[in-house]
Amino acid sequence: MSFLFHRRTQKIAKILWGVIAVLIIVSMVIFFAPGVTNILLS
């Protein structure tokens, strides 16, 4: 498990968590506020 403590791996993990968090936020906005997509697309 020592590879988890390498700097490069930590950087990749942070980037991955950021991407996952953004995807979850976007999907929640689309799911709970479907009108927002209509405003943005029109």
TITI-618453 format. One record per residue (C-alpha): residue in one letter; x, y, z. Coordinates in Angstrom, 3 decimals, decimal comma. Last residue first. Layout:
% TITI-618453
r|c1|c2|c3
A|X|Y|Z
...
//
This chain:
% TITI-618453
r|c1|c2|c3
S|-32,206|27,447|-25,316
L|-29,759|24,896|-23,917
L|-29,016|26,695|-20,640
I|-32,658|27,494|-19,847
N|-33,770|23,946|-20,714
T|-30,966|22,481|-18,607
V|-32,054|24,570|-15,610
G|-35,634|23,361|-15,924
P|-34,574|19,831|-14,929
A|-33,775|21,039|-11,388
F|-33,383|17,987|-9,125
F|-31,827|15,603|-11,661
I|-29,838|18,174|-13,666
V|-28,483|19,805|-10,497
M|-27,719|16,406|-8,972
S|-25,906|15,292|-12,133
V|-23,788|18,444|-12,156
I|-22,855|18,080|-8,483
I|-22,008|14,371|-8,898
L|-19,867|15,059|-11,965
V|-18,038|17,880|-10,165
A|-17,339|15,630|-7,155
I|-16,042|12,819|-9,399
V|-13,706|15,216|-11,217
G|-12,382|16,636|-7,949
W|-11,938|13,145|-6,479
L|-9,947|12,121|-9,575
I|-7,750|15,230|-9,361
K|-7,038|14,549|-5,677
A|-6,240|10,886|-6,413
I|-3,888|11,865|-9,260
K|-2,020|14,250|-6,935
Q|-1,810|11,608|-4,196
T|-0,454|9,097|-6,713
R|2,178|11,555|-7,930
R|3,262|12,353|-4,374
H|3,707|8,731|-3,394
F|1,776|7,751|-0,282
L|-0,752|5,469|-1,944
F|2,121|3,495|-3,525
S|3,023|2,282|-0,027
M|0,000|0,000|0,000
//
